[in-house]
Amino acid sequence: MAIWKRAIDLSQWNDTSANSMVSHLGMELISYDDNSITMSMPVDSRTHQPMGLLHGGASVALAESVGSIAANMCVSKDYYCVGLDINANHIRATRSGTVFATATPAHLGATTQVWQIEITDERQRLVCTSRLTMAVLRHKGDQ
C-alpha cells in the first residue's frame, strides 16, 4: 500500500522548483514507488568543492530536498512538513556523473517524520547516507 496522501506529478514538482536552489544545482525528481521517491543531481562545477569532488553540502541539500518533498506528499493538504534536523555521513568521493538520492520513511508520525536518504552514484555505490527529521504542522487559517 502506498504511503502517499497526495498525487505525485514529477514534472509538476520539477517545474515548481524553477528559480530555487533545487534548479540551480540541477536536481530533478526522477521516480517514485509505493514507499520511496528518488531525485538526481549532476556532479559538476555547480556541486563541486574546490578540490573537484562532490561538495558535502550539495549532498545534504539533495538529501533535504528529496526528503522534504517526500514528507509533504505523505500528509493531507491540511498539513505541511518542515525540516527539524538532518545529518549526513559522506562515504565515497565522486568527481563526475550523476548521483541519485532515494528517500524512504523510517517513521511517519502525527507530529514528526523521519526519513532515511541514501545517495548513490551511477554504479549504485553508496556516496552518502543521511537521516532527516521533519515536523508535521497544520496550516493556519484559509489555505
C-alpha positions as CSV (number, residue, x, y, z in Angstrom):
1,M,0.0,0.0,0.0
2,A,1.4,3.4,-1.0
3,I,2.3,5.9,1.7
4,W,1.4,9.0,-0.4
5,K,-1.6,11.1,0.5
6,R,-1.2,13.5,-2.4
7,A,-0.8,12.8,-6.1
8,I,2.8,12.9,-7.2
9,D,3.4,14.5,-10.6
10,L,7.2,14.5,-11.2
11,S,7.1,17.1,-14.0
12,Q,4.9,19.5,-11.8
13,W,7.3,19.2,-8.9
14,N,10.3,19.8,-11.2
15,D,8.5,22.9,-12.7
16,T,7.7,24.2,-9.1
17,S,11.4,24.0,-8.3
18,A,12.4,26.6,-11.0
19,N,14.4,29.5,-9.7
20,S,15.2,27.7,-6.5
21,M,18.4,26.1,-5.1
22,V,16.9,22.8,-6.4
23,S,17.1,24.0,-10.0
24,H,20.4,25.9,-9.6
25,L,22.1,22.7,-8.5
26,G,20.4,20.7,-11.3
27,M,18.3,18.5,-9.1
28,E,15.4,16.6,-10.6
29,L,12.7,14.3,-9.3
30,I,13.0,11.2,-11.5
31,S,10.9,8.4,-9.9
32,Y,8.8,7.1,-7.1
33,D,7.2,3.8,-5.9
34,D,4.8,3.0,-3.1
35,N,7.4,3.6,-0.4
36,S,10.2,5.9,-1.8
37,I,11.0,8.8,-4.0
38,T,14.2,9.4,-6.0
39,M,15.9,12.6,-7.1
40,S,19.0,13.1,-9.2
41,M,21.7,15.7,-9.2
42,P,24.7,16.2,-11.5
43,V,28.2,16.2,-10.2
44,D,29.7,19.2,-11.9
45,S,31.0,22.7,-11.3
46,R,27.7,23.6,-9.6
47,T,28.1,20.9,-7.0
48,H,31.9,20.6,-6.6
49,Q,34.0,21.8,-3.8
50,P,37.4,23.5,-4.7
51,M,39.2,20.1,-5.0
52,G,36.9,19.0,-7.7
53,L,34.9,16.5,-5.6
54,L,31.2,16.5,-4.8
55,H,30.6,19.0,-2.1
56,G,29.2,17.5,1.1
57,G,26.8,20.5,1.4
58,A,25.5,19.7,-2.0
59,S,24.8,16.1,-0.9
60,V,23.0,17.4,2.2
61,A,21.0,19.9,0.0
62,L,20.0,16.9,-2.2
63,A,19.0,14.8,0.8
64,E,16.9,17.5,2.4
65,S,15.2,18.3,-0.9
66,V,14.1,14.8,-1.7
67,G,13.2,14.1,1.9
68,S,11.2,17.3,2.2
69,I,9.2,16.6,-0.9
70,A,8.5,13.0,0.3
71,A,7.4,14.2,3.7
72,N,5.0,16.7,2.2
73,M,3.5,14.1,-0.1
74,C,2.7,11.9,3.0
75,V,0.3,14.4,4.6
76,S,-3.0,15.8,3.6
77,K,-3.4,19.3,2.2
78,D,-4.3,20.5,5.8
79,Y,-0.7,19.9,6.8
80,Y,2.8,20.7,5.7
81,C,6.3,19.5,6.8
82,V,9.4,21.4,7.6
83,G,12.9,20.2,8.4
84,L,14.0,19.9,12.1
85,D,17.3,18.1,11.8
86,I,19.5,16.5,9.2
87,N,22.7,14.5,9.5
88,A,24.9,13.0,6.8
89,N,27.8,10.6,6.6
90,H,29.9,11.1,3.5
91,I,31.0,7.6,2.4
92,R,32.6,7.9,-1.0
93,A,34.0,10.7,-3.0
94,T,32.8,11.3,-6.6
95,R,34.1,13.8,-9.2
96,S,31.7,13.5,-12.1
97,G,28.5,11.9,-13.4
98,T,25.2,11.9,-11.5
99,V,24.2,11.0,-8.0
100,F,20.8,9.6,-7.0
101,A,19.1,10.2,-3.6
102,T,16.3,7.9,-2.5
103,A,14.2,8.8,0.5
104,T,12.4,6.0,2.4
105,P,10.4,6.6,5.6
106,A,11.8,5.4,8.9
107,H,8.8,6.9,10.9
108,L,5.6,8.6,9.7
109,G,4.0,10.0,12.8
110,A,1.3,12.6,13.5
111,T,3.8,15.3,14.6
112,T,7.2,14.1,13.2
113,Q,8.5,12.1,10.3
114,V,12.0,10.6,10.0
115,W,13.4,9.8,6.5
116,Q,16.4,7.8,5.5
117,I,18.1,9.0,2.4
118,E,20.7,7.0,0.5
119,I,22.7,8.8,-2.1
120,T,24.4,6.6,-4.7
121,D,26.5,7.1,-7.8
122,E,25.8,5.8,-11.3
123,R,27.3,2.4,-10.3
124,Q,25.0,2.2,-7.3
125,R,27.8,2.7,-4.8
126,L,26.9,4.5,-1.6
127,V,28.1,8.1,-1.6
128,C,26.3,9.5,1.4
129,T,23.7,8.3,3.9
130,S,21.5,10.8,5.6
131,R,18.7,11.0,8.1
132,L,16.2,13.8,8.0
133,T,13.7,14.6,10.8
134,M,10.6,16.7,9.7
135,A,8.0,18.5,11.8
136,V,4.4,18.0,10.7
137,L,2.4,21.2,11.1
138,R,-1.2,22.2,10.5
139,H,-1.9,25.1,8.1
140,K,-3.5,28.0,10.0
141,G,-6.4,29.9,8.6
142,D,-7.6,29.8,5.0
143,Q,-5.3,27.9,2.7
